[in-house]
Amino acid sequence: MHLGGCDPIHLVQSETEHLLAQHLDGDRQAPLAVAFSGGSDSLATLLLTLDFATKQGRKVLALTVDHGLQTASRGWAQHCATLAVRLGAEPVSLVWDKDRPSGDARGLPAAARAARHRLLATAAKARGAKVLILGHTQDDRQESDWMRQTEGSTLGQLKVWGPSPVWPEGRGLFLLRPVLGQSREDLRALLTDKGLDWIEDPANQDPRFGRSRARMALANLKATTSAEAPEPEPIYWPKDLGSWTAYGALVLDRTDLRRASEGLDSFMARALLSVSGQDTPPRYLALQRLTTALQGYGSFTATLSGAQVLASHDQVWIVREAGRKGLARLDLTPTVSSPQVWDGRFQMEGGAEGGQVIALRGHAKSLGPLDRTRLARLPAPLRPTLPLVAQADGLVYLPTFNGEPLVLNRVAVSLILQRLEAACGRIITERALG
């Protein structure tokens, strides 16, 4: 919180450095990636990150996405690259040229936001970064709150630290928002003090977009709130996740769920996505109905966000929905050095052969005797959506799962526990990312 009588610019610098030091590992040589649009918020964030990184001897990447939404966007990207070099960062220019929506502007901001996160995550990870630094401010937090409360937006609450929202592209990558408690006004004062100018995107004044409407409404209201970020939402964590996480399932103690006093909604939303491999959160009312039912006593089956919940009196199984259309097929790269993710749930490792990974459902009879014996030992809810390797020569087999003796050289590493721990806030520093 800003204290009366203190220099706002000095406070911005010291508070931001404190947050960077709190979450980042000073001993690492991996680069830090900064999303850099050329606007005042991202420019100030890049400048502050460079100040911190220089003391640590770390390289900073300035990642700029050209959305192609403005006629001047290519020139802006070039300006960002030039400015990044002048400030001491390595520029990385990215272009959104795939999966662009057609029609009116209603779906454009969400599509652009998702595309931006995917491009940034892919580029940051390809260059060895584990942390992507974003320039969201106190003003952005206020605008997001206004959009949720006034227009029913599904935007989540901005947090200082958390995992990338895109999956599987963002697996293992965390987002850090070190200026989330700062005002845009103070950041601009910092830039003015340094003699730096920023880009003003005219889309910020376009009333077709919810973010622009929020900015104009808050400016008219002259809204003021505390500069401190809100307290993090409580998230329940179970005493046990069961013994089948290596096979892509969670098994929860229902008595423990009944005792949960808060945070169960948040945990279940994250658990459903971790198990299903999806990245579209469940709708709030449907999630509430599910958690209310879980804290009751009746047995039931429910499907939400691509996951199936099987609740008995004592246990709750969460598995991938077997009947959902679009269970992934993955063409395997014939190399041992390029792990690939199947269905957002398993990382396929090892193996020099090609072929495909498919869901087991409907193919169990193609398995050999050894794999049939292995399959028979697994609980029935697990089986239909397990990965199956189908080689070009007709051989079909179950890969090896975590903890099993190596049977064949394809290994399926479950990602659900890694994703769930990250989503539930159990990883809070760069060092913990390995």
Secondary structure, DSSP 8 states (H G I E B T S, - for coil): ---TTS-HHHHHHHHHHHHHHHHS-TT--S-EEEE--SSHHHHHHHHHHHHHHHHHT--EEEEEEE---STTHHHHHHHHHHHHHHHT-EEEEEE--SS---SSSTTHHHHHHHHHHHHHHHHHHHTT-SEEE----HHHHHHHHHHHHHH--------SEEE-SSTTTTTT-EEE-TTTTS-HHHHHHHHHHHT------GGGG-TTSHHHHHHHHHHHHT----SS----------S---S-GGGT-EEEEHHHHHH--S-HHHHHHHHHHHHHT--S---HHHHHHHHHHHTSS--EEEEETTEEEEE-SSEEEEEE-SS-TT---EE--S-SS--EEETTTEEEE--S---EEEESTT-GGGS-HHHHHHHHTS-GGGGGGSEEEE-TTS-EE--EETTS---SS-EEEE-HHHHHHHHTT---SSGGG-
